[in-house]
Amino acid sequence: QVQLVESGGGLVQLGGSLKLSCATSGMIFSINAMNWYRQAPGKERELVATISSGGRTVYADSVKGRFTISRDNAKKTVYLQMNSLKPEDTAVYYCNLPPGPDARRDYWGQGTQVTVSS
């Protein structure tokens, strides 16, 4: 079955950087788009970044120029490099496999906490 396992979260100061990883299994990774979402306390889950199977990327306006999504098809892993972090980036970050060539529904990881202190 599909499994998504995030890692790399933690506590970082204003302006710092973190790199999240999402290791996948149980799927044909290379043919699927992948997403990163986040959910802050009391807020709805929001889409942060998307990478297509071909490597095309799309970002939320709030993270453009600061975050970079990438993928390594050989390692079946998707990454989110986060730079110039702000307190408003504090959230639980989730890796997502959307419905597509290899999935009939959304799949989610367990999430990883990112906390940015000021």
C-alpha positions as a printed Julia matrix, in Angstrom:
118×3 Matrix{Float64}:
  0.0    0.0     0.0
  0.98   3.62   -0.44
  3.04   5.07    2.38
  4.32   8.61    2.76
  6.77   9.4     5.57
  7.81  12.99    6.23
 10.92  14.05    8.12
 13.04  17.13    8.66
 10.78  19.36   10.7
 11.89  21.14   13.83
 12.36  24.44   15.62
 14.16  27.2    13.76
 14.66  30.91   14.29
 13.28  33.69   12.12
 15.17  33.74    8.83
 16.42  30.19    9.18
 16.12  27.23    6.85
 14.81  23.69    6.96
 14.57  20.93    4.39
 11.66  18.53    4.59
 11.73  15.1     3.0
  8.9   12.74    2.1
  9.92   9.16    1.42
  7.34   7.16   -0.51
  6.63   3.49   -1.1
  3.92   1.34   -2.62
  3.52   3.53   -5.69
  5.11   4.28   -9.04
  6.63   7.52   -7.82
  7.91   8.87  -11.12
  4.52   9.12  -12.83
  2.76  11.05  -10.08
  2.54  14.7    -9.15
  3.28  15.35   -5.48
  2.2   18.11   -3.13
  3.23  19.7     0.14
  0.45  21.1     2.33
  0.55  22.77    5.72
 -1.92  23.35    8.5
 -1.47  25.94   11.22
 -3.43  25.79   14.49
 -7.0   26.95   13.97
 -6.58  27.23   10.21
 -7.52  25.11    7.23
 -4.97  22.97    5.47
 -3.42  24.89    2.58
 -1.49  23.84   -0.5
  2.09  25.07   -0.33
  3.77  23.61   -3.41
  3.22  21.13   -6.22
  5.64  19.31   -8.48
  4.45  17.48  -11.57
  5.82  14.17  -12.8
  7.83  16.19  -15.29
  9.25  18.52  -12.65
  7.07  21.58  -13.21
  6.5   23.45   -9.97
  3.77  25.7    -8.61
  3.87  27.61   -5.32
  1.48  29.42   -3.04
  2.01  33.16   -3.2
  2.98  33.19    0.48
  6.07  31.02   -0.12
  7.18  32.05   -3.63
 10.85  32.86   -3.73
 11.49  31.25   -0.34
 10.47  27.6    -0.74
 11.61  25.09   -3.36
  9.95  21.77   -4.06
 12.01  19.07   -5.77
 11.93  15.35   -6.37
 14.38  12.48   -6.72
 12.69   9.73   -8.69
 15.49   7.26   -8.0
 14.98   7.7    -4.25
 11.19   8.02   -4.57
 11.4   11.1    -2.4
 10.02  14.63   -2.62
 11.64  17.54   -0.81
 10.68  20.99    0.38
 13.55  23.39    0.94
 12.35  26.26    3.11
 14.47  29.41    3.4
 13.9   32.79    5.04
 11.4   31.22    7.38
  8.87  33.4     9.16
  6.73  32.79   12.26
  3.69  32.53    9.98
  5.27  29.45    8.37
  4.73  27.61   11.65
  2.51  24.62   10.89
  2.35  20.89   10.49
  3.59  20.09    6.99
  2.08  17.17    5.09
  3.2   15.31    2.02
  0.35  14.44   -0.35
 -0.13  12.09   -3.27
 -3.17  13.39   -5.14
 -5.54  11.24   -7.22
 -3.88  10.45  -10.54
 -2.24   7.72  -12.62
 -1.33   5.63   -9.61
 -3.84   6.67   -6.96
 -7.62   6.64   -6.83
 -7.7    8.99   -3.84
 -5.56  11.34   -1.81
 -2.86   9.82    0.36
 -1.25  11.71    3.24
  1.78  11.37    5.42
  1.65  11.72    9.18
  2.95  15.29    9.07
  6.03  16.98   10.46
  5.97  20.01   12.76
  7.77  23.18   11.72
  8.03  25.93   14.31
  9.61  29.29   13.56
 10.43  31.44   16.54
 10.86  35.18   16.46
